[in-house]
Amino acid sequence: MPGAGAAPVCGDRQKVIDGLSAKYSEEPVAVGVTSNGGVIEVLKAPDGQTWTILFTYPSGPSCLVASGEAWQELEEKLKGPGA
């Protein structure tokens, strides 16, 4: 991941995902579509040690948006009556 102020790392989606899988064992675990038709994906290593957020533009290129360490899942809150 580039430092602050550096140009984003972009490329073919499958090549970016293959690279993250090979280097960090990261795989997609969540996906969403933005209002402009882009796709946001969260990739993480099985142990959560590393993670990456990837944005794919409607026109095709995929760019690394953020990355880090120590990903943690939040526990779902139980919803009671009327929730």
C-alpha positions as YAML, in Angstrom:
chain: A
units: angstrom
residues:
- id: 1
  name: MET
  ca: [0.00, 0.00, 0.00]
- id: 2
  name: PRO
  ca: [1.46, 3.39, -0.93]
- id: 3
  name: GLY
  ca: [2.17, 5.98, 1.73]
- id: 4
  name: ALA
  ca: [0.12, 9.16, 2.22]
- id: 5
  name: GLY
  ca: [0.17, 11.33, -0.88]
- id: 6
  name: ALA
  ca: [1.38, 8.51, -3.12]
- id: 7
  name: ALA
  ca: [-0.52, 7.48, -6.24]
- id: 8
  name: PRO
  ca: [-2.97, 4.64, -5.63]
- id: 9
  name: VAL
  ca: [-2.03, 1.14, -6.74]
- id: 10
  name: CYS
  ca: [-4.45, 0.15, -9.51]
- id: 11
  name: GLY
  ca: [-4.70, -2.66, -12.03]
- id: 12
  name: ASP
  ca: [-6.76, -5.51, -13.38]
- id: 13
  name: ARG
  ca: [-9.03, -6.77, -10.59]
- id: 14
  name: GLN
  ca: [-8.11, -10.44, -10.92]
- id: 15
  name: LYS
  ca: [-4.39, -9.67, -11.00]
- id: 16
  name: VAL
  ca: [-4.69, -7.47, -7.89]
- id: 17
  name: ILE
  ca: [-6.66, -10.18, -6.03]
- id: 18
  name: ASP
  ca: [-4.24, -12.90, -7.17]
- id: 19
  name: GLY
  ca: [-1.31, -10.80, -5.93]
- id: 20
  name: LEU
  ca: [-2.92, -10.21, -2.52]
- id: 21
  name: SER
  ca: [-3.73, -13.91, -2.25]
- id: 22
  name: ALA
  ca: [-0.18, -14.97, -3.13]
- id: 23
  name: LYS
  ca: [1.59, -12.43, -0.90]
- id: 24
  name: TYR
  ca: [-0.76, -12.19, 2.11]
- id: 25
  name: SER
  ca: [-3.21, -15.13, 1.72]
- id: 26
  name: GLU
  ca: [-6.01, -12.56, 1.54]
- id: 27
  name: GLU
  ca: [-9.36, -13.49, 0.02]
- id: 28
  name: PRO
  ca: [-12.57, -11.46, -0.49]
- id: 29
  name: VAL
  ca: [-14.89, -11.61, 2.56]
- id: 30
  name: ALA
  ca: [-17.33, -8.75, 1.92]
- id: 31
  name: VAL
  ca: [-18.57, -6.78, -1.08]
- id: 32
  name: GLY
  ca: [-20.84, -3.82, -1.75]
- id: 33
  name: VAL
  ca: [-21.94, -1.70, -4.71]
- id: 34
  name: THR
  ca: [-21.57, 2.08, -4.49]
- id: 35
  name: SER
  ca: [-24.12, 4.60, -5.74]
- id: 36
  name: ASN
  ca: [-22.03, 5.22, -8.89]
- id: 37
  name: GLY
  ca: [-21.84, 1.51, -9.74]
- id: 38
  name: GLY
  ca: [-18.36, 0.89, -8.37]
- id: 39
  name: VAL
  ca: [-17.63, -2.14, -6.22]
- id: 40
  name: ILE
  ca: [-15.98, -2.06, -2.77]
- id: 41
  name: GLU
  ca: [-14.43, -5.31, -1.52]
- id: 42
  name: VAL
  ca: [-12.84, -6.23, 1.78]
- id: 43
  name: LEU
  ca: [-10.14, -8.90, 1.56]
- id: 44
  name: LYS
  ca: [-8.50, -10.42, 4.60]
- id: 45
  name: ALA
  ca: [-6.15, -13.19, 5.57]
- id: 46
  name: PRO
  ca: [-7.83, -16.17, 7.30]
- id: 47
  name: ASP
  ca: [-6.34, -15.21, 10.67]
- id: 48
  name: GLY
  ca: [-7.19, -11.52, 10.20]
- id: 49
  name: GLN
  ca: [-3.52, -10.61, 10.41]
- id: 50
  name: THR
  ca: [-3.77, -8.47, 7.24]
- id: 51
  name: TRP
  ca: [-6.63, -6.86, 5.32]
- id: 52
  name: THR
  ca: [-7.16, -4.71, 2.22]
- id: 53
  name: ILE
  ca: [-10.03, -2.59, 0.89]
- id: 54
  name: LEU
  ca: [-10.26, -2.64, -2.90]
- id: 55
  name: PHE
  ca: [-12.38, -0.31, -5.09]
- id: 56
  name: THR
  ca: [-13.25, -1.33, -8.64]
- id: 57
  name: TYR
  ca: [-14.43, 1.49, -10.90]
- id: 58
  name: PRO
  ca: [-17.38, 0.89, -13.24]
- id: 59
  name: SER
  ca: [-14.92, 1.43, -16.12]
- id: 60
  name: GLY
  ca: [-12.78, -1.47, -14.95]
- id: 61
  name: PRO
  ca: [-9.61, -0.69, -12.98]
- id: 62
  name: SER
  ca: [-9.35, -1.82, -9.36]
- id: 63
  name: CYS
  ca: [-7.44, 0.29, -6.83]
- id: 64
  name: LEU
  ca: [-6.19, -0.40, -3.32]
- id: 65
  name: VAL
  ca: [-7.94, 2.07, -1.01]
- id: 66
  name: ALA
  ca: [-6.64, 0.98, 2.40]
- id: 67
  name: SER
  ca: [-4.78, -1.87, 4.06]
- id: 68
  name: GLY
  ca: [-3.74, -2.79, 7.53]
- id: 69
  name: GLU
  ca: [-3.31, -5.39, 10.23]
- id: 70
  name: ALA
  ca: [-5.32, -7.03, 13.02]
- id: 71
  name: TRP
  ca: [-8.78, -7.13, 11.38]
- id: 72
  name: GLN
  ca: [-11.47, -7.97, 13.93]
- id: 73
  name: GLU
  ca: [-15.04, -9.05, 13.35]
- id: 74
  name: LEU
  ca: [-17.70, -7.33, 15.47]
- id: 75
  name: GLU
  ca: [-20.19, -9.49, 17.30]
- id: 76
  name: GLU
  ca: [-23.76, -9.12, 16.11]
- id: 77
  name: LYS
  ca: [-25.99, -7.49, 18.68]
- id: 78
  name: LEU
  ca: [-29.08, -9.45, 19.56]
- id: 79
  name: LYS
  ca: [-32.22, -7.64, 18.49]
- id: 80
  name: GLY
  ca: [-35.17, -7.88, 20.81]
- id: 81
  name: PRO
  ca: [-38.87, -7.31, 20.12]
- id: 82
  name: GLY
  ca: [-39.55, -4.03, 18.35]
- id: 83
  name: ALA
  ca: [-35.99, -3.68, 17.11]
...
